[in-house]
Amino acid sequence: MSTPLPERLGRYPVQQVLGAGAMGVVYLGFDPEIHRPVAIKTIRQHLLGEDAGSLDASGRFRIEAQAAGRLNHPGIVTVYDVGADAAAECAYIAMEYVAGHSLREYLSRGWRFTAGEAVSLLCQLLDALGAAHAKGVLHRDIKPANLLIADSGCLKVSDFGIARIESTQFTRTTSVLGSPGYMAPEQYVGGDVDRRVDLFAAGVLLYRLLSGRMPYAGTDQAMMYQVVYGEPDALCRSPQDRALAAFVPIVGQALARQPEQRFASATEFRQRLLSIAPAGWVPEPLRPDRVLPPEEA
């Protein structure tokens, strides 16, 4: 069944559906005052019920969106506006529209990245994370679906702060925050979280981009057990993987079970990656021939 297309959300005329999920729908809209396209992420109003804290989830949704809106970085999708639409029975966030594809789309098509491309993408991600963490904003749900590769080949992180709102709703049925496979041990067991949960997820992403597989396999339950009590699968499992040997200690530190054993900051993680790159090498956007073509209108 196709997703109904509202005529507008707030002041924004709606043009088409960009995507849909359990929490709501993402639309392509247009800002009539600034004359620019916007992505409008909605969250269904009934999911913003009373929260356990002093603020209801609707108020916390607004605060998180405002926190994300303070971030000003080329690698972070900019939040423009937050509001609610009574007719559509949803809260919404209007944000920068990025023409391109999510990293999830690349991986779902079996796309394999070179080691150099993986390092470039991770360095862009870590640069954005470092800027957000410096402002006191955590993501908590770094995963391919929340990472966009623009048509320019640059990586942009979406859903900063907003990811926690969405994940919190799922705690009522799953008792965890985040996405299985990318969550740090402390997220599974309900421990205190800080910037190192984002760095753990970045380590999972690095492993996947380098090897083409996840460091933890099986059902969600099996992955949880491996993350909390076990060890990630070896990055180098065959002679073909020997070229990845230099990444083994980096991935190992990023995926350490104890937060204090991981990288202390995104900057430290990024510098460690660059330390094994050729002299003078700097992260670059993906080449045009390595970017998925735009979708047909």
Phi and psi restraints in degrees (value plus and minus 20) as a CYANA .aco file:
   2 SER   PHI     -94.3   -54.3
   2 SER   PSI     130.5   170.5
   3 THR   PHI     -96.3   -56.3
   3 THR   PSI     108.8   148.8
   4 PRO   PHI     -81.2   -41.2
   4 PRO   PSI     124.6   164.6
   5 LEU   PHI    -127.8   -87.8
   5 LEU   PSI      89.1   129.1
   6 PRO   PHI     -88.7   -48.7
   6 PRO   PSI     133.8   173.8
   7 GLU   PHI     -87.7   -47.7
   7 GLU   PSI     -58.6   -18.6
   8 ARG   PHI    -177.6  -137.6
   8 ARG   PSI     141.5   181.5
   9 LEU   PHI    -147.6  -107.6
   9 LEU   PSI      96.5   136.5
  10 GLY   PHI      40.7    80.7
  10 GLY   PSI    -149.2  -109.2
  11 ARG   PHI    -111.2   -71.2
  11 ARG   PSI     -18.1    21.9
  12 TYR   PHI    -118.3   -78.3
  12 TYR   PSI      95.3   135.3
  13 PRO   PHI     -82.3   -42.3
  13 PRO   PSI     118.6   158.6
  14 VAL   PHI    -119.4   -79.4
  14 VAL   PSI     114.4   154.4
  15 GLN   PHI    -126.8   -86.8
  15 GLN   PSI     -60.7   -20.7
  16 GLN   PHI    -184.6  -144.6
  16 GLN   PSI     146.5   186.5
  17 VAL   PHI    -106.8   -66.8
  17 VAL   PSI     110.1   150.1
  18 LEU   PHI    -116.4   -76.4
  18 LEU   PSI     -49.2    -9.2
  19 GLY   PHI    -197.7  -157.7
  19 GLY   PSI     144.4   184.4
  20 ALA   PHI    -165.1  -125.1
  20 ALA   PSI     127.7   167.7
  21 GLY   PHI    -168.9  -128.9
  21 GLY   PSI    -188.8  -148.8
  22 ALA   PHI     -87.0   -47.0
  22 ALA   PSI     -50.4   -10.4
  23 MET   PHI    -105.2   -65.2
  23 MET   PSI     -51.2   -11.2
  24 GLY   PHI     152.4   192.4
  24 GLY   PSI    -179.4  -139.4
  25 VAL   PHI    -144.9  -104.9
  25 VAL   PSI     128.1   168.1
  26 VAL   PHI    -129.3   -89.3
  26 VAL   PSI     105.4   145.4
  27 TYR   PHI    -134.0   -94.0
  27 TYR   PSI     134.7   174.7
  28 LEU   PHI    -111.9   -71.9
  28 LEU   PSI     103.1   143.1
  29 GLY   PHI    -146.3  -106.3
  29 GLY   PSI    -192.5  -152.5
  30 PHE   PHI    -159.3  -119.3
  30 PHE   PSI     113.1   153.1
  31 ASP   PHI    -108.9   -68.9
  31 ASP   PSI      89.2   129.2
  32 PRO   PHI     -92.3   -52.3
  32 PRO   PSI     -36.9     3.1
  33 GLU   PHI    -107.1   -67.1
  33 GLU   PSI     -60.7   -20.7
  34 ILE   PHI    -115.6   -75.6
  34 ILE   PSI     -34.4     5.6
  35 HIS   PHI      40.1    80.1
  35 HIS   PSI      39.1    79.1
  36 ARG   PHI    -166.7  -126.7
  36 ARG   PSI     132.6   172.6
  37 PRO   PHI     -91.8   -51.8
  37 PRO   PSI     130.1   170.1
  38 VAL   PHI    -157.4  -117.4
  38 VAL   PSI     128.5   168.5
  39 ALA   PHI    -114.3   -74.3
  39 ALA   PSI     110.8   150.8
  40 ILE   PHI    -135.2   -95.2
  40 ILE   PSI      90.3   130.3
  41 LYS   PHI    -115.7   -75.7
  41 LYS   PSI     104.5   144.5
  42 THR   PHI    -129.0   -89.0
  42 THR   PSI     131.1   171.1
  43 ILE   PHI    -149.0  -109.0
  43 ILE   PSI     105.8   145.8
  44 ARG   PHI     -80.6   -40.6
  44 ARG   PSI     114.8   154.8
  45 GLN   PHI     -78.4   -38.4
  45 GLN   PSI     -56.8   -16.8
  46 HIS   PHI     -87.7   -47.7
  46 HIS   PSI     -36.1     3.9
  47 LEU   PHI    -104.0   -64.0
  47 LEU   PSI     -29.0    11.0
  48 LEU   PHI    -122.3   -82.3
  48 LEU   PSI      34.0    74.0
  49 GLY   PHI    -101.8   -61.8
  49 GLY   PSI    -184.6  -144.6
  50 GLU   PHI     -86.1   -46.1
  50 GLU   PSI     116.6   156.6
  51 ASP   PHI    -119.3   -79.3
  51 ASP   PSI     145.0   185.0
  52 ALA   PHI     -92.3   -52.3
  52 ALA   PSI     -41.3    -1.3
  53 GLY   PHI    -108.0   -68.0
  53 GLY   PSI    -186.6  -146.6
  54 SER   PHI     -93.8   -53.8
  54 SER   PSI     -41.1    -1.1
  55 LEU   PHI    -124.1   -84.1
  55 LEU   PSI     121.5   161.5
  56 ASP   PHI     -94.8   -54.8
  56 ASP   PSI     146.3   186.3
  57 ALA   PHI     -84.1   -44.1
  57 ALA   PSI     -49.3    -9.3
  58 SER   PHI     -84.5   -44.5
  58 SER   PSI     -63.3   -23.3
  59 GLY   PHI     -86.4   -46.4
  59 GLY   PSI     -58.9   -18.9
  60 ARG   PHI     -88.7   -48.7
  60 ARG   PSI     -54.9   -14.9
  61 PHE   PHI     -77.6   -37.6
  61 PHE   PSI     -64.7   -24.7
  62 ARG   PHI     -86.2   -46.2
  62 ARG   PSI     -62.7   -22.7
  63 ILE   PHI     -83.3   -43.3
  63 ILE   PSI     -63.1   -23.1
  64 GLU   PHI     -84.2   -44.2
  64 GLU   PSI     -60.8   -20.8
  65 ALA   PHI     -85.4   -45.4
  65 ALA   PSI     -58.7   -18.7
  66 GLN   PHI     -85.4   -45.4
  66 GLN   PSI     -57.8   -17.8
  67 ALA   PHI     -82.8   -42.8
  67 ALA   PSI     -64.5   -24.5
  68 ALA   PHI     -84.0   -44.0
  68 ALA   PSI     -54.2   -14.2
  69 GLY   PHI     -86.8   -46.8
  69 GLY   PSI     -38.4     1.6
  70 ARG   PHI     -98.0   -58.0
  70 ARG   PSI     -34.1     5.9
  71 LEU   PHI     -98.2   -58.2
  71 LEU   PSI     110.5   150.5
  72 ASN   PHI    -150.6  -110.6
  72 ASN   PSI      74.5   114.5
  73 HIS   PHI    -171.3  -131.3
  73 HIS   PSI     118.6   158.6
  74 PRO   PHI     -83.3   -43.3
  74 PRO   PSI     -38.5     1.5
  75 GLY   PHI    -117.1   -77.1
  75 GLY   PSI     -10.7    29.3
  76 ILE   PHI    -144.3  -104.3
  76 ILE   PSI     109.6   149.6
  77 VAL   PHI     -83.0   -43.0
  77 VAL   PSI     104.9   144.9
  78 THR   PHI     -97.2   -57.2
  78 THR   PSI     112.5   152.5
  79 VAL   PHI    -110.2   -70.2
  79 VAL   PSI     106.7   146.7
  80 TYR   PHI    -117.8   -77.8
  80 TYR   PSI     -59.4   -19.4
  81 ASP   PHI    -178.9  -138.9
  81 ASP   PSI     134.7   174.7
  82 VAL   PHI    -158.4  -118.4
  82 VAL   PSI     122.4   162.4
  83 GLY   PHI    -188.7  -148.7
  83 GLY   PSI    -187.4  -147.4
  84 ALA   PHI    -159.9  -119.9
  84 ALA   PSI     129.5   169.5
  85 ASP   PHI    -145.8  -105.8
  85 ASP   PSI      90.7   130.7
  86 ALA   PHI     -84.4   -44.4
  86 ALA   PSI     -60.1   -20.1
  87 ALA   PHI     -83.4   -43.4
  87 ALA   PSI     -60.1   -20.1
  88 ALA   PHI    -107.3   -67.3
  88 ALA   PSI     -25.3    14.7
  89 GLU   PHI      33.8    73.8
  89 GLU   PSI      31.2    71.2
  90 CYS   PHI    -171.1  -131.1
  90 CYS   PSI     137.0   177.0
  91 ALA   PHI    -115.2   -75.2
  91 ALA   PSI     135.6   175.6
  92 TYR   PHI    -165.2  -125.2
  92 TYR   PSI     137.4   177.4
  93 ILE   PHI    -148.4  -108.4
  93 ILE   PSI     105.0   145.0
  94 ALA   PHI    -115.2   -75.2
  94 ALA   PSI     108.0   148.0
  95 MET   PHI    -159.9  -119.9
  95 MET   PSI     151.9   191.9
  96 GLU   PHI     -74.8   -34.8
  96 GLU   PSI     112.7   152.7
  97 TYR   PHI    -109.5   -69.5
  97 TYR   PSI     104.3   144.3
  98 VAL   PHI    -130.2   -90.2
  98 VAL   PSI      94.3   134.3
  99 ALA   PHI     -94.9   -54.9
  99 ALA   PSI     102.1   142.1
 100 GLY   PHI     137.1   177.1
 100 GLY   PSI    -175.0  -135.0
 101 HIS   PHI    -154.4  -114.4
 101 HIS   PSI     131.7   171.7
 102 SER   PHI     -92.7   -52.7
 102 SER   PSI     136.5   176.5
 103 LEU   PHI     -82.4   -42.4
 103 LEU   PSI     -48.5    -8.5
 104 ARG   PHI     -79.5   -39.5
 104 ARG   PSI     -58.5   -18.5
 105 GLU   PHI     -84.6   -44.6
 105 GLU   PSI     -61.3   -21.3
 106 TYR   PHI     -79.5   -39.5
 106 TYR   PSI     -68.7   -28.7
 107 LEU   PHI     -88.6   -48.6
 107 LEU   PSI     -55.5   -15.5
 108 SER   PHI     -86.2   -46.2
 108 SER   PSI     -42.8    -2.8
 109 ARG   PHI    -109.9   -69.9
 109 ARG   PSI     -13.4    26.6
 110 GLY   PHI      55.8    95.8
 110 GLY   PSI       1.8    41.8
 111 TRP   PHI     -85.8   -45.8
 111 TRP   PSI     111.1   151.1
 112 ARG   PHI    -130.8   -90.8
 112 ARG   PSI     109.3   149.3
 113 PHE   PHI    -118.0   -78.0
 113 PHE   PSI     125.2   165.2
 114 THR   PHI     -91.1   -51.1
 114 THR   PSI     144.8   184.8
 115 ALA   PHI     -80.7   -40.7
 115 ALA   PSI     -59.3   -19.3
 116 GLY   PHI     -83.6   -43.6
 116 GLY   PSI     -60.3   -20.3
 117 GLU   PHI     -86.4   -46.4
 117 GLU   PSI     -59.8   -19.8
 118 ALA   PHI     -81.6   -41.6
 118 ALA   PSI     -63.5   -23.5
 119 VAL   PHI     -85.3   -45.3
 119 VAL   PSI     -61.8   -21.8
 120 SER   PHI     -80.0   -40.0
 120 SER   PSI     -66.4   -26.4
 121 LEU   PHI     -84.5   -44.5
 121 LEU   PSI     -62.4   -22.4
 122 LEU   PHI     -85.6   -45.6
 122 LEU   PSI     -60.2   -20.2
 123 CYS   PHI     -83.7   -43.7
 123 CYS   PSI     -58.3   -18.3
 124 GLN   PHI     -84.7   -44.7
 124 GLN   PSI     -62.6   -22.6
 125 LEU   PHI     -82.0   -42.0
 125 LEU   PSI     -67.2   -27.2
 126 LEU   PHI     -87.4   -47.4
 126 LEU   PSI     -53.0   -13.0
 127 ASP   PHI     -82.3   -42.3
 127 ASP   PSI     -64.2   -24.2
 128 ALA   PHI     -86.7   -46.7
 128 ALA   PSI     -62.8   -22.8
 129 LEU   PHI     -81.9   -41.9
 129 LEU   PSI     -61.4   -21.4
 130 GLY   PHI     -80.6   -40.6
 130 GLY   PSI     -61.4   -21.4
 131 ALA   PHI     -85.0   -45.0
 131 ALA   PSI     -61.4   -21.4
 132 ALA   PHI     -88.4   -48.4
 132 ALA   PSI     -65.7   -25.7
 133 HIS   PHI     -80.9   -40.9
 133 HIS   PSI     -55.6   -15.6
 134 ALA   PHI     -83.0   -43.0
 134 ALA   PSI     -44.3    -4.3
 135 LYS   PHI    -114.5   -74.5
 135 LYS   PSI     -16.6    23.4
 136 GLY   PHI      60.2   100.2
 136 GLY   PSI      -2.0    38.0
 137 VAL   PHI    -128.1   -88.1
 137 VAL   PSI     101.4   141.4
 138 LEU   PHI    -119.1   -79.1
 138 LEU   PSI     135.7   175.7
 139 HIS   PHI    -112.8   -72.8
 139 HIS   PSI     -75.4   -35.4
 140 ARG   PHI      57.3    97.3
 140 ARG   PSI     -23.8    16.2
 141 ASP   PHI    -166.7  -126.7
 141 ASP   PSI      29.0    69.0
 142 ILE   PHI     -89.1   -49.1
 142 ILE   PSI     102.6   142.6
 143 LYS   PHI    -182.8  -142.8
 143 LYS   PSI     144.9   184.9
 144 PRO   PHI     -75.2   -35.2
 144 PRO   PSI     -55.0   -15.0
 145 ALA   PHI     -86.1   -46.1
 145 ALA   PSI     -43.7    -3.7
 146 ASN   PHI    -118.9   -78.9
 146 ASN   PSI     -10.3    29.7
 147 LEU   PHI    -138.3   -98.3
 147 LEU   PSI     102.9   142.9
 148 LEU   PHI    -126.7   -86.7
 148 LEU   PSI     117.4   157.4
 149 ILE   PHI    -127.2   -87.2
 149 ILE   PSI      88.9   128.9
 150 ALA   PHI     -87.9   -47.9
 150 ALA   PSI     143.5   183.5
 151 ASP   PHI     -79.4   -39.4
 151 ASP   PSI     -40.5    -0.5
 152 SER   PHI     -96.5   -56.5
 152 SER   PSI     -30.1     9.9
 153 GLY   PHI      72.2   112.2
 153 GLY   PSI     -20.6    19.4
 154 CYS   PHI    -108.6   -68.6
 154 CYS   PSI     128.8   168.8
 155 LEU   PHI    -113.5   -73.5
 155 LEU   PSI     118.7   158.7
 156 LYS   PHI    -151.2  -111.2
 156 LYS   PSI     117.5   157.5
 157 VAL   PHI    -114.6   -74.6
 157 VAL   PSI     108.8   148.8
 158 SER   PHI    -129.5   -89.5
 158 SER   PSI     146.1   186.1
 159 ASP   PHI      44.7    84.7
 159 ASP   PSI      15.1    55.1
 160 PHE   PHI     -85.9   -45.9
 160 PHE   PSI     111.5   151.5
 161 GLY   PHI      54.8    94.8
 161 GLY   PSI     -64.2   -24.2
 162 ILE   PHI     -82.9   -42.9
 162 ILE   PSI     -53.2   -13.2
 163 ALA   PHI     -78.2   -38.2
 163 ALA   PSI     -55.5   -15.5
 164 ARG   PHI     -87.6   -47.6
 164 ARG   PSI     -57.4   -17.4
 165 ILE   PHI     -79.8   -39.8
 165 ILE   PSI     -68.5   -28.5
 166 GLU   PHI     -83.5   -43.5
 166 GLU   PSI     -66.0   -26.0
 167 SER   PHI     -83.0   -43.0
 167 SER   PSI     -56.5   -16.5
 168 THR   PHI     -80.0   -40.0
 168 THR   PSI     -56.1   -16.1
 169 GLN   PHI     -82.6   -42.6
 169 GLN   PSI     -54.8   -14.8
 170 PHE   PHI     -95.0   -55.0
 170 PHE   PSI     -33.8     6.2
 171 THR   PHI     -83.7   -43.7
 171 THR   PSI     -41.4    -1.4
 172 ARG   PHI     -89.1   -49.1
 172 ARG   PSI     -39.8     0.2
 173 THR   PHI    -140.1  -100.1
 173 THR   PSI     -44.5    -4.5
 174 THR   PHI    -133.1   -93.1
 174 THR   PSI     -34.9     5.1
 175 SER   PHI      41.9    81.9
 175 SER   PSI       1.3    41.3
 176 VAL   PHI    -156.7  -116.7
 176 VAL   PSI     140.6   180.6
 177 LEU   PHI    -134.9   -94.9
 177 LEU   PSI     107.0   147.0
 178 GLY   PHI      94.9   134.9
 178 GLY   PSI    -184.8  -144.8
 179 SER   PHI    -135.9   -95.9
 179 SER   PSI     107.0   147.0
 180 PRO   PHI     -72.7   -32.7
 180 PRO   PSI     118.3   158.3
 181 GLY   PHI      76.8   116.8
 181 GLY   PSI     -47.7    -7.7
 182 TYR   PHI    -132.1   -92.1
 182 TYR   PSI     -23.9    16.1
 183 MET   PHI    -103.2   -63.2
 183 MET   PSI     121.3   161.3
 184 ALA   PHI     -96.6   -56.6
 184 ALA   PSI     138.9   178.9
 185 PRO   PHI     -74.2   -34.2
 185 PRO   PSI     -60.1   -20.1
 186 GLU   PHI     -86.5   -46.5
 186 GLU   PSI     -43.8    -3.8
 187 GLN   PHI     -92.5   -52.5
 187 GLN   PSI     -55.7   -15.7
 188 TYR   PHI     -87.5   -47.5
 188 TYR   PSI     -58.6   -18.6
 189 VAL   PHI    -117.8   -77.8
 189 VAL   PSI     -15.0    25.0
 190 GLY   PHI      55.7    95.7
 190 GLY   PSI       7.3    47.3
 191 GLY   PHI    -102.7   -62.7
 191 GLY   PSI     159.1   199.1
 192 ASP   PHI     -87.3   -47.3
 192 ASP   PSI     122.2   162.2
 193 VAL   PHI    -140.4  -100.4
 193 VAL   PSI     127.1   167.1
 194 ASP   PHI    -163.8  -123.8
 194 ASP   PSI    -183.2  -143.2
 195 ARG   PHI     -77.3   -37.3
 195 ARG   PSI     -41.9    -1.9
 196 ARG   PHI     -92.0   -52.0
 196 ARG   PSI     -35.2     4.8
 197 VAL   PHI     -90.0   -50.0
 197 VAL   PSI     -55.4   -15.4
 198 ASP   PHI     -88.2   -48.2
 198 ASP   PSI     -55.7   -15.7
 199 LEU   PHI     -92.2   -52.2
 199 LEU   PSI     -53.5   -13.5
 200 PHE   PHI     -81.5   -41.5
 200 PHE   PSI     -68.2   -28.2
 201 ALA   PHI     -81.3   -41.3
 201 ALA   PSI     -57.2   -17.2
 202 ALA   PHI     -84.8   -44.8
 202 ALA   PSI     -54.0   -14.0
 203 GLY   PHI     -86.4   -46.4
 203 GLY   PSI     -60.6   -20.6
 204 VAL   PHI     -80.6   -40.6
 204 VAL   PSI     -64.1   -24.1
 205 LEU   PHI     -83.0   -43.0
 205 LEU   PSI     -63.0   -23.0
 206 LEU   PHI     -79.2   -39.2
 206 LEU   PSI     -66.3   -26.3
 207 TYR   PHI     -76.9   -36.9
 207 TYR   PSI     -65.9   -25.9
 208 ARG   PHI     -88.0   -48.0
 208 ARG   PSI     -61.0   -21.0
 209 LEU   PHI     -86.2   -46.2
 209 LEU   PSI     -54.9   -14.9
 210 LEU   PHI     -95.8   -55.8
 210 LEU   PSI     -61.0   -21.0
 211 SER   PHI    -123.4   -83.4
 211 SER   PSI     -40.8    -0.8
 212 GLY   PHI      62.0   102.0
 212 GLY   PSI     -11.4    28.6
 213 ARG   PHI    -162.3  -122.3
 213 ARG   PSI     148.7   188.7
 214 MET   PHI    -107.7   -67.7
 214 MET   PSI     130.1   170.1
 215 PRO   PHI     -93.9   -53.9
 215 PRO   PSI     -38.7     1.3
 216 TYR   PHI    -145.9  -105.9
 216 TYR   PSI     113.1   153.1
 217 ALA   PHI    -142.0  -102.0
 217 ALA   PSI     147.1   187.1
 218 GLY   PHI      82.3   122.3
 218 GLY   PSI    -183.5  -143.5
 219 THR   PHI     -89.3   -49.3
 219 THR   PSI     149.1   189.1
 220 ASP   PHI     -76.1   -36.1
 220 ASP   PSI     -59.8   -19.8
 221 GLN   PHI     -85.8   -45.8
 221 GLN   PSI     -61.9   -21.9
 222 ALA   PHI     -85.5   -45.5
 222 ALA   PSI     -61.0   -21.0
 223 MET   PHI     -84.3   -44.3
 223 MET   PSI     -60.6   -20.6
 224 MET   PHI     -78.6   -38.6
 224 MET   PSI     -65.0   -25.0
 225 TYR   PHI     -82.6   -42.6
 225 TYR   PSI     -63.6   -23.6
 226 GLN   PHI     -83.7   -43.7
 226 GLN   PSI     -61.8   -21.8
 227 VAL   PHI     -85.8   -45.8
 227 VAL   PSI     -64.3   -24.3
 228 VAL   PHI     -99.3   -59.3
 228 VAL   PSI     -56.9   -16.9
 229 TYR   PHI    -140.1  -100.1
 229 TYR   PSI     -39.6     0.4
 230 GLY   PHI    -126.2   -86.2
 230 GLY   PSI    -174.1  -134.1
 231 GLU   PHI    -151.1  -111.1
 231 GLU   PSI     131.6   171.6
 232 PRO   PHI     -86.3   -46.3
 232 PRO   PSI     133.2   173.2
 233 ASP   PHI     -80.0   -40.0
 233 ASP   PSI     127.0   167.0
 234 ALA   PHI     -80.2   -40.2
 234 ALA   PSI     114.7   154.7
 235 LEU   PHI     -86.7   -46.7
 235 LEU   PSI     -60.2   -20.2
 236 CYS   PHI    -123.2   -83.2
 236 CYS   PSI      85.6   125.6
 237 ARG   PHI    -132.2   -92.2
 237 ARG   PSI     -30.6     9.4
 238 SER   PHI    -166.9  -126.9
 238 SER   PSI     146.8   186.8
 239 PRO   PHI     -76.7   -36.7
 239 PRO   PSI     -50.7   -10.7
 240 GLN   PHI     -86.5   -46.5
 240 GLN   PSI     -39.6     0.4
 241 ASP   PHI    -108.6   -68.6
 241 ASP   PSI     -20.8    19.2
 242 ARG   PHI     -80.5   -40.5
 242 ARG   PSI     -48.0    -8.0
 243 ALA   PHI     -85.9   -45.9
 243 ALA   PSI     -35.3     4.7
 244 LEU   PHI    -113.4   -73.4
 244 LEU   PSI     -16.9    23.1
 245 ALA   PHI     -76.1   -36.1
 245 ALA   PSI     -57.2   -17.2
 246 ALA   PHI     -85.2   -45.2
 246 ALA   PSI     -41.3    -1.3
 247 PHE   PHI    -105.7   -65.7
 247 PHE   PSI     -34.5     5.5
 248 VAL   PHI     -76.4   -36.4
 248 VAL   PSI     -71.4   -31.4
 249 PRO   PHI     -86.4   -46.4
 249 PRO   PSI     -49.2    -9.2
 250 ILE   PHI     -89.0   -49.0
 250 ILE   PSI     -68.1   -28.1
 251 VAL   PHI     -82.7   -42.7
 251 VAL   PSI     -60.6   -20.6
 252 GLY   PHI     -80.1   -40.1
 252 GLY   PSI     -62.0   -22.0
 253 GLN   PHI     -89.2   -49.2
 253 GLN   PSI     -60.5   -20.5
 254 ALA   PHI     -83.0   -43.0
 254 ALA   PSI     -53.1   -13.1
 255 LEU   PHI    -120.5   -80.5
 255 LEU   PSI      -3.3    36.7
 256 ALA   PHI     -79.8   -39.8
 256 ALA   PSI     120.2   160.2
 257 ARG   PHI     -85.3   -45.3
 257 ARG   PSI     -60.0   -20.0
 258 GLN   PHI    -106.8   -66.8
 258 GLN   PSI     106.1   146.1
 259 PRO   PHI     -74.2   -34.2
 259 PRO   PSI     -58.2   -18.2
 260 GLU   PHI     -87.7   -47.7
 260 GLU   PSI     -34.3     5.7
 261 GLN   PHI    -111.3   -71.3
 261 GLN   PSI     -27.8    12.2
 262 ARG   PHI    -105.8   -65.8
 262 ARG   PSI     158.8   198.8
 263 PHE   PHI     -81.2   -41.2
 263 PHE   PSI     120.8   160.8
 264 ALA   PHI     -96.4   -56.4
 264 ALA   PSI     -42.6    -2.6
 265 SER   PHI    -173.6  -133.6
 265 SER   PSI     144.0   184.0
 266 ALA   PHI     -83.9   -43.9
 266 ALA   PSI     -54.4   -14.4
 267 THR   PHI     -83.5   -43.5
 267 THR   PSI     -62.4   -22.4
 268 GLU   PHI     -84.0   -44.0
 268 GLU   PSI     -63.5   -23.5
 269 PHE   PHI     -79.8   -39.8
 269 PHE   PSI     -67.0   -27.0
 270 ARG   PHI     -82.9   -42.9
 270 ARG   PSI     -63.8   -23.8
 271 GLN   PHI     -84.5   -44.5
 271 GLN   PSI     -55.3   -15.3
 272 ARG   PHI     -86.5   -46.5
 272 ARG   PSI     -59.3   -19.3
 273 LEU   PHI     -83.4   -43.4
 273 LEU   PSI     -64.8   -24.8
 274 LEU   PHI     -87.6   -47.6
 274 LEU   PSI     -43.0    -3.0
 275 SER   PHI     -88.6   -48.6
 275 SER   PSI     -39.9     0.1
 276 ILE   PHI    -123.0   -83.0
 276 ILE   PSI     -17.6    22.4
 277 ALA   PHI    -102.4   -62.4
 277 ALA   PSI     138.6   178.6
 278 PRO   PHI     -78.1   -38.1
 278 PRO   PSI     130.5   170.5
 279 ALA   PHI     -77.1   -37.1
 279 ALA   PSI     113.6   153.6
 280 GLY   PHI      61.9   101.9
 280 GLY   PSI     -23.4    16.6
 281 TRP   PHI     -94.8   -54.8
 281 TRP   PSI     118.4   158.4
 282 VAL   PHI    -149.1  -109.1
 282 VAL   PSI     126.8   166.8
 283 PRO   PHI     -81.0   -41.0
 283 PRO   PSI     118.8   158.8
 284 GLU   PHI    -151.6  -111.6
 284 GLU   PSI     138.7   178.7
 285 PRO   PHI     -82.0   -42.0
 285 PRO   PSI     139.9   179.9
 286 LEU   PHI     -82.0   -42.0
 286 LEU   PSI     124.2   164.2
 287 ARG   PHI     -84.0   -44.0
 287 ARG   PSI     132.8   172.8
 288 PRO   PHI     -73.9   -33.9
 288 PRO   PSI     -56.2   -16.2
 289 ASP   PHI     -96.9   -56.9
 289 ASP   PSI     -24.6    15.4
 290 ARG   PHI    -130.1   -90.1
 290 ARG   PSI      -6.2    33.8
 291 VAL   PHI    -130.2   -90.2
 291 VAL   PSI     114.1   154.1
 292 LEU   PHI     -80.4   -40.4
 292 LEU   PSI     117.1   157.1
 293 PRO   PHI     -85.0   -45.0
 293 PRO   PSI     133.5   173.5
 294 PRO   PHI     -79.3   -39.3
 294 PRO   PSI     130.0   170.0
 295 GLU   PHI     -92.6   -52.6
 295 GLU   PSI     128.5   168.5
 296 GLU   PHI     -87.9   -47.9
 296 GLU   PSI     120.1   160.1
